[in-house]
Amino acid sequence: MKFRKIFFWSVIGAMGAFLAACSPELDNKPDLGLPPTSEDVTFTYEYDADNPNIVHFTNTTEGSFIAKWDFGNGASADGNQATGAYPLKGDYTVTLLVYTRSGSASNSMVVNIAETNPNMLNTPEFILLTGGADQLDGKTWVIDSTRAGHMGVGPSSSMTPEWWQAPPLDKAGLGLYDDEMTFKLLDFVYVLNNHGDIFVNGAHAGDFGGDPAAGDQKFPYTPPQDMNWSLVDQNGILTLSITKGGTIGFYTGVSTYQVLKLEENEMFIRFLDAKNPDLAWYHRLIPKGYTPPPPPDEGTEFPVDFETVEPKFTGFGGSTYAVVGNPDQSGVNTSAKVGETVHGVETWAGIVTDLKDALDFSVLNVIKMKVWSPVSGIAKLKIESQADAGNFIEVDVDMTTPNAWQDLVFDFSGADAGVYDRMALFFDFGGPEGNTFYFDDIRREAFTPGFSESVLTGGSSKVWKLKPVAGSLAVGPAKGSAEWWSVPEGDITGLRACWFDDEYIFNANGSYVYDSKGVVYAEAYMGVADGCIAEGDLPADAQAWGSGTHSFTFTEGNDVDPSFITVMGTGAFIALPKAFNGGEYTAAPPQIDGSVTYEVLSYVKDGDTETLVITIDISAGQVGGSWWTFTLEAAQ
């Protein structure tokens, strides 16, 4: 038998005789006989003629149509014939599990490997993970805590952390960043030095004597001793496993990790959650002592507040730029740090920054900025295309109150989306050189002129529905953001079709009616599986989220403050039942006689089409950072 190079602990299995076992005659034989016993399960093995560290196994069990192998080395395979690789000498317990028409059973056999084969240890993956045979102390990995994305989470159906990625040092002080994970090639030893504590997913807090309701927590913990690791390549999927329940980083109750990237100075792993099969978690690790390169400058992001980062502005026409302490912590701006610019010698002098993302003003149609000016004059904000500097829009706003902070509003309603990715600022445009200006809190917001209670109710009664477009339900870290999730186009007529015929009816007499049309989109927190179900099938304590009549109030905004819609009553909501101010329901029932307030982001009337965008802050304490946004349209 010819030797074939096999990656350590990889396996090659042939398909079993499943189809042969599936016979129509089974339907006519209700008596399937006694289930198999361990003694009925038999298999043979032989060492490869060219490499005795490779063993070939054959299932000889009569009547079996599925065969599953556990090679005793961390690897497994399916099929009547399979091959295991054993680079290290020792005794390995190989287990075969078979299924017959009458049941299943397993049997084990000990396979002895007489000598270690060093050539089978010299793989690129092993060397990258451990440092190789010459590195006797192994290679120690740590969480890449100073870079964004060192921890993340997404759906288990995906291979990316699309729901959330941790900012730099986001979990400082929680027992994660001091973990040291050492992998040794010698005897495949794994050592976890966690300095006495472990960072645990809240759902697993009970395993450590904690309260799951308290969220993710740090607990005292001593890792097991004498742990080992295995790295298995099965069908192109590289899997890293730790024995004795050993873990890497954030504890979710698993000891098996899918390695998505393994390089000299970076390892990116994906792992599941033992108590939530819908979640997949991620970690990026780097070797201990390695300093990762600074991230590339991707451009300025909104909002710009100077407190935690220093946005990169460049002066031109003789202007200068710096981040300084706030010289006047009063009025509308009491923050500690602000931007400073000194007007240059040229009439057109100013400062400029490239933006990370091209602007879209369809919802957030204005840019607001706090400015401190020693003189009255014009503040000019210019947006332009990096690809074509000749494609730009300028908006001028008067600075009317010298020596005090003002909040200026620059209206870019109607500007094309996806074009403008550079921003320039000019203070006292055309004025003399030498004046010093301060600016802060540059942010994007929605300005909603013309929206009122009469528009909401139509003067009598008006029906609003979710707009049947992708992204009409979205959640992210800012108002209007869809960074974490947004409804895909396919769900509008597919999975969530029943959501898009729901009616939210506002009446001039102050009543608010939710009409589900008999079918609601239910989720697990209601006590049922996700999906469209008949309203009457909701559990009793979730019935309040069904069709019903409530009340509402409308608070009209102005040039500074937005408008708000508040719906009141047990189970009252707009668009998404689980979202309330400061959180999301995790279980029924809803609050009795509760109320939910939504901020109006934008209202646009284009001919007969009316589009209303509302948002709700669900962050704990309503401090921002977690927002649902809903796009509605008036029914025709």
Secondary structure, DSSP 8 states (H G I E B T S, - for coil): -------TT--EE---SHHHH--GGGGG---------GGG--EEEEE-SS-TTEEEEEE--TT-SEEEEE-SSS-EEESSEEEEE--S-EEEEEEEEEEETTEEEEEEEEEEE-S--GGGG--HHHHHHH--TT-TT-EEEEE-TTSTTSEEEEETTSSS--SEE--TTTTTTSSSTT-EEEE-SGGGEEEEE-TTEEEE-GGGGGGGT--GGG-SEEEE----SSEEEEEEEETTEEEEEESTT---SSBSS--EEEEEEEETTEEEEEEE-TT-TTEEEEEEEEETT----------B-SSB-SSS-----EEETT-EEEEEE-S--BTTB--SEEEEEE--SSTT-EEEEEBSS---TTTS-EEEEEEE-SS-EEEEEEEE-SS-TT-EEEEEEEE-STTSEEEEEEE-TT--TT---EEEEEESTT--TT-EEEEEEEEEE---TT--HHHHHTTSEEEEEE-SSTTSEEEESSTT--SSEE--HHHHHTTTGGGGG-EEEEETTSEEEEE-TTEEEE-GGGTS-SEEEEGGGS-GGGGGGSSEEEEEEEE---SSS--EEEEESTT--SS-TTEETTEE-SSS---TT-EEEEEEEEEEEETTEEEEEEEEE-SGGG-SS-EEEEEEEE--
